[in-house]
Every structure is written in C-alpha cells, then in structure tokens.
C-alpha cells in the first residue's frame, strides 16, 4: 500500500512538472513582452573559435552588437536549413546600419564533415556578418553546458535541439528560441529591443 502511494505521488509530481514548467516559460515570455524565452543569465558567453581560413578568434572580440548563435551540422535536413532561412529572412528586414551591428554564427557540431569549403558555401558566403565556426572540443562542451544545448554527433548520427540563441553585445544570453517555426517580425521586435536597450 505504501509503495503504491509513493508511485502514485511520484507520477503526480512528474505530470505536474511536465505541465507547470512550460506554463512558467510561457508566462515568463508574456510578462517580459518578448517572443523568445528571456533569460537572466549573468555568465558571459565567450569561447575561442576558428574560421574557414583556420584563423582563431575570441567570441568576445565582436563588439558591434548582438549575435545569434546556432549549433548544428550542414548535412542536417531538418532544423538547420530552417534556422538559417529564418535568420536570412530577419536579415532582409534590417537596414544597412542594423545589419552591420548583427552577427549570425553557425557553430558546427560535426567538424569532420563540415569542412571549411562547405561552410563557406553554405554560411560565410551569405554576408560578412554570417560566419561559421569550429570550436575545440572542450570549448564546445563548455558552451553547450552554458546554453543547456543538447547536441552531439556520434557514428554519423547528429542530434541537436536546434535552438537559436540571441546574445547581447555584452556577451550575455538574452533570448532562447525553441520553436521550430519562428515569426521573423517577432524576432525583429526582440532584436531591436535589445539593440536599443541601454
């Protein structure tokens, strides 16, 4: 009898958690007036990354404005092309000055197959503000922990959450976009709010 009660209680707690947490995330969005999930993370996002020419950079060296981060792989036929298209659509809605203040960074989780020539063709050729990056394994693991990004690439099978992250000019995680389909007008509102804050 006691074991049954414990099992029933555990089941109720699990169900309640599954129902309550999405509700809290939705309320957080609604109260903050933002489209993405607003975060109040104080940890700075910073890492060393390598461009398609093999040069190393520091993420924090970019000071012109916000950055969008996306972790994926170019052989992905699901969320990766959708996310890239969403950012391109947003990009087209910006004026020239705003475009110069925004960076989109695609971070490969499959550097063995996402070779520099392919990355250049798919990402870097879009604009000077579109960059693809390869991170050392330790740096990638640290970034995944900071973003709570679940992604891995093992045995030719890539898995990742497909979230889009908006990072402030100061290097703080501002918004996380988890929906598969994103409204570019709402993305634009969040972006302009961040660009004109402070």
Helices and strands as residue ranges (DSSP letters): H 2-32, E 37-38, E 48-50, E 56-58, G 59-61, E 67-72, H 79-92, H 96-100, E 103-108, H 116-122, G 124-126, E 130-133, H 137-147, E 151-154, E 157-160, E 164-167, E 173-177, H 184-195
